[in-house]
Amino acid sequence: AGITPKVVLKEGLTNDAGQPVPGLYDPKTDTVYLDPVTGMNTHTLLHEVGHAAMAYTLANPSHPMTKQLQQLFNDVKGSLDTAYGATSLDEFASEAWSNESFRAKLGAINPKGEKITALQRFMNIVGNFFRRLLGRETKGVETALDAADRVIESIIAPNPGMTDASILYAAAVDPKSPALTRWVNGAVDIME
């Protein structure tokens, strides 16, 4: 067994709304389709094979990811009103994987009053599934505040070994970051 979808190059791929897409996965035929012009890249191939991996795994009700996603689906389906992703676990996973408006709904739901959103739980479950496939350690769910705290702590932590340095460089900071630019413009005078 394993994840072995057929891969086909096909021009003019479109989604259900008729919009062009670089790739798609058809679970009925177990086929990944890639547009030879826009879909010939690592991201598109891995994204579509990721759909296949989820489809294979969701077909096994005893798999840990299937159980976790089933629990998440059960926890949120009452909050999803008429969303297509509320019809079954397969549709829930598919919509959560690829539909931005459905993901926004999940991002606004905190199942059972938890401090993390349904989208964060989904991303953690799927992320850990792929980490396991790659032989990597799994991670716990982190709230946005946890992530912000970690970033703030790393910013204000002294760098041992540089305590007597005259100039400190921020080599890891993207100077084109809009958030950084807004923060700098609001916090300090720009030197010319």
Secondary structure, DSSP 8 states (H G I E B T S, - for coil): -----EEEE-SS-B-TTS-B-SEEEETTTTEEEE-TTTS-SHHHHHHHHHHHHHHHHHT-TTSHHHHHHHHHHHHHGGGSTT-GGGS-HHHHHHHHHH-HHHHHHHHT--GGG-SS-HHHHHHHHHHHHHHHHTT--------HHHHHHHHHHHHHS--TT-TT-S----TTS-TT-HHHHHHHHHHS----
